[in-house]
């Protein structure tokens, strides 16, 4: 993977799945992951590691903070 940084919605889309499916695969509460993707909650270090393992995307390529569209 190049240096492209992916947000949660892009991570889910990259795997052809919903955020709920991504959350389940990563072992993260789906409500929490939805809230992180909407900027209502903060991604924890554990979330970051779990998303990286579940998707195969390096931690440095996962956007940790919400950015308004």
Secondary structure as GFF3:
##gff-version 3
##sequence-region A 1 69
A	DSSP	alpha_helix	8	14	.	.	.	ID=ss1
A	DSSP	alpha_helix	19	26	.	.	.	ID=ss2
A	DSSP	alpha_helix	30	37	.	.	.	ID=ss3
A	DSSP	alpha_helix	45	55	.	.	.	ID=ss4
A	DSSP	three_ten_helix	59	61	.	.	.	ID=ss5
###
